[in-house]
Amino acid sequence: MKSINAQVADLLRPFLKEGDKVIWRDAFRWHDDNGPLPNHFEGASLASLADEFGYDIDWSMNMRHAAIVRKRP
């Protein structure tokens, strides 16, 4: 069974636009559709994580532990 945050990420997917991706937090790890992100990001906030990878948060689709992020132009 998927975690609540993974289920929320699934609910956000229909709202993705070209170049967007969904990230979500499970237990102590952040994930994207490629799997868990490296361990050194485990304590990162959503904002700092998005910034680290050059993404902006779509604040209208930010569910705190799952969000849509957009690549910066």
Secondary structure, DSSP 4 states (H G I P E B T S, - for coil): ---HHHHHHHHHGGG--TTEEEEEEETTEEEETTEEPPGGGTT--HHHHHHHTTEEEEEEEE-SSEEEEEE--
